[in-house]
């Protein structure tokens, strides 16, 4: 599956637009990460546990988006984006979305 944030693929032709696809995951922060984040906020530095959690969440969201594109018969996704939002203070929603297309070339 080819994925781009652009609206086209240079060297390829979009032959069919199949529509919007997305993948979602909602993750909760664990108590250990919250305590570690609280301590790091005092002294500064990267919140490695939260960084790892966000990277894993983005990969899950992208995989679900790709599955939806494949189910529609697509072989590429254009205009791919991520969106995140906090829900309930301890939950974070991560959404990967784009437009499923068929390309040749």
C-alpha positions, 0 to 999 in steps of 0.5 A, a space after each residue: 500500500 502506497 501512502 502519501 500526504 500529497 494529493 497525487 503520486 508523481 509517476 503514477 496515475 489515479 484511475 479511481 477515487 474510492 473515498 475516505 478511509 480512516 483508522 482509529 484507536 483510543 488509548 489510555 495512559 497507564 499509572 506508571 506513565 502518568 507518575 513518570 510524566 509528572 516527575 519529568 514535568 518538574 525536571 524537564 526532558 522527553 516523556 519516553 513512555 508516552 512517546 512510545 505509546 503515541 508511536 504505537 498508537 499511530 501505527 495501529 491507526 495506520 494499519 486500520 486505515 490501510 485495512 479499510 482501503 484494501 477492503 474498498 479495493 484500493 492500492 494507495 492512499 492520498 492526502 493522509 493525515 493524523 488527528 489526535 484529541 484528548 478524551 476524558 483526561 486520561 484517554 487519547 484518540 488517534 485517527 489516521 485518515 486519507 482518501 483511498 484510490 487505485 493507481 497505475 504506473 
